[in-house]
Amino acid sequence: MKLEEEIKQENFKSEIHKLAVNIIFTHSWLSYHQTHLLEKYNLTPQQYNILRILRGQHPNPATINLLKERMLDKMSDASRLVERLRMKDLVERNHCKEDRRRAEVIITNKGLEVLKQLDILEDKLNSVFNNINEEEAKTANYLLDKIRG
């Protein structure tokens, strides 16, 4: 559906303004779909992002700083997210032997199993992109990268 129909606004200051609104609206729309899928696992999108980063690091641990660098949502509190995941037994947090101030985080087998289940559901989330083909996706990725400079 067209942006104008979705937000009931016909005129924009410019195509650039419309693009900015469209990106924000689409982000919210995608986040809603992702959040809906993750609710069944009692996870937030930010917690899911942490688990995916840790799976990529596995079997090596990751520091809180590494998690912060790689997170999609740079405004999230990685320490708080890790603590919530630890309470769910999805990650372990240990103090580094060389530097007690530094924490090392590793995904647990339970965390890996949850991600395995979510991998199947990710295909469902990606079905929102059924209206575009690979070439259009490549063009959209190029343009989004270009916007960020």
N, C-alpha and C positions, 0 to 999 in steps of 0.2 A: 504494500500500500504506500502511496506517496506521502511524503512528510506533511505536505499541506493538509491532507485529509486526516492524518493521525493527530496533529496538534491543532487543527481547525484554524490555520493561519494561511492566508493566500499570498500575502506580500512580505518580502524580505528586503532589507536595505540593499543587498547585492547578492550575487551568487556565492561570494565568499562567506557572507553572513549566513546564508542558508546552509552552506557546507558545514560551518561551525556548529550550528544548531542540529543539523542532521547527524554529525558525529556524536554529539552529546546524547541525543535521543537514542541513537543506535546502541551506544555503550550501555545506556540504562536498560534498553530492551534485551540485549544479550545477557546482561547481569541478572535480570529477572529470570530468564530461562535457566541460567547456570545455578542460581540460588535455589530455584525450585527443585532441580535434580539433587543438589547436595543436602537439602533438608532431610532427606530420608536417612542420611548418614550422620546427621547432627554436626555438619561441617559448614563453615563459612567459605566463600570463595578464596579469602586470604589464607585460611588454614589449608585448603586444598592446594594452593600454590606452594606453600611451604613443603607439604608432603611430596609434591612433584619434584621440587628442587632436591630434596633429600634423597629421593629415589634415584635421581640422576647422579648424585654423589656416592651412592651406596656401592661398596661397603665402607667407604671412607666417611668420616664425620664431617660436619660443616660447622663453621663458627656462626655466631649471630650476625657478624658483619657480612659474611658471605651471603647469608640469607637476605639481608637488607639490600645488598647490591643487586641481587637477581630477582627480587620480588617485582611483580607487575604493578602493585599498588605501593608506591614509595612512601605513602603517608601512614602505612600500617606499623604498629609496634611489634616488631618481630619477637622480642623477648616475651611479651604477653601471649602472643599466638603460640609460641613454642610451649609455654607453660600450660596452656589449655590443651594442646595436643598431648603433652606428657600426662596430664590427668586422665586422658582417655586411653592411655597406654599405646599411643600411636608413634611416639618418639621417646627416646631416652636423652637426658641432658646430663652430661658429666663435666666436671671441672678438668681442664687441661693440666697434665702433670707438670709441664714446664712453666705454666703461668696460671696460677689459681684464679686470677680475675677473668680469664678467658674460658667460656663454656663451649663444649663441643656437643653437637646434636647429631643423633643418628636415628634413622627410621627403624622401627621395630618390625618384626614379622607380621604383627597384626596390622601395622600401617601399610606394609606392602600388600597384604591381602585386601585391605579396603581399596587401595588404588587399583588393584587388579579388577575388582568389581566395578569400580568407577570407569575404568577404561572401556568397558562394554557400554556403559551409559553415555560415554562421550560421543559415540556415534549418533546417539539420539540428539544430543545437543548440536552436533555438527549438521544435522538435517535441516537446521534453519538456513543453511547456505545452499540448499537444493536449487534455488532460483538463479544461481550463477554457475558458470563453468570454470574450469581451471585457468583459462586464459584471462577471464574477467577477474578472478581472484588474484592472479599474478599482477594485473594492472592496478587493482585496488591496493595491494600490498606496496607496490612501487610508489603510488601516490601518497599513501599514508607515511611511508618512510621519508618521502620528499618534503612533506609538510613539517616533519620534525627536524628537517635539515640534516 
